[in-house]
Amino acid sequence: MTHEVLTGHPVEELARAAEHALAVVVGRRGRGGYTGMRMGSVVHGLLHRAHCPVITVPTA
């Protein structure tokens, strides 16, 4: 297993990392600027920028 630490805006880095992925899975807390939609700004940004399906999983 390898680990990679990226610096930059989370949406841009996750979208870039998922360019050749079948899907990207991200957690969501349902807080922040998009509370009514129950997703955060990173998930919202990925929905607009990722070229693959975005799967959201609520945190416990």
C-alpha positions in Angstrom: 0.0 0.0 0.0 1.3 3.5 -0.8 0.3 6.8 0.6 0.5 10.2 -1.1 0.0 13.6 0.5 -1.2 16.3 -1.8 -1.2 20.0 -1.3 -3.8 22.2 -3.0 -7.5 22.7 -3.0 -9.3 19.5 -2.0 -11.8 19.6 -4.9 -9.1 20.1 -7.5 -6.8 17.5 -6.1 -9.6 14.8 -5.6 -10.9 15.5 -9.1 -7.4 15.2 -10.6 -6.8 12.0 -8.6 -10.1 10.5 -9.9 -9.5 11.3 -13.6 -9.2 7.7 -14.5 -11.3 6.2 -11.7 -14.6 4.3 -12.2 -16.0 6.3 -9.2 -14.8 8.4 -6.3 -16.2 7.8 -2.7 -16.2 10.6 -0.2 -17.6 11.1 3.3 -20.0 13.8 4.1 -21.1 15.4 7.4 -24.0 17.5 6.3 -22.6 20.7 7.7 -21.2 23.9 6.2 -22.5 26.1 3.4 -24.7 23.5 1.9 -26.5 22.2 5.0 -29.9 22.2 3.3 -28.5 19.8 0.7 -26.8 17.7 3.3 -23.4 17.9 1.6 -20.3 19.9 2.1 -18.5 22.2 -0.3 -16.0 19.5 -1.3 -18.7 17.0 -2.4 -20.6 19.8 -4.1 -17.4 20.8 -6.0 -16.7 17.2 -7.0 -20.2 16.7 -8.4 -19.3 19.6 -10.8 -15.7 18.6 -11.6 -15.2 14.9 -11.4 -15.5 12.9 -14.7 -16.8 9.8 -12.9 -19.7 9.1 -10.5 -19.3 10.6 -7.0 -20.6 8.4 -4.2 -21.2 10.1 -0.8 -21.3 8.2 2.4 -22.6 9.9 5.6 -20.3 9.8 8.6 -21.6 8.3 11.8 
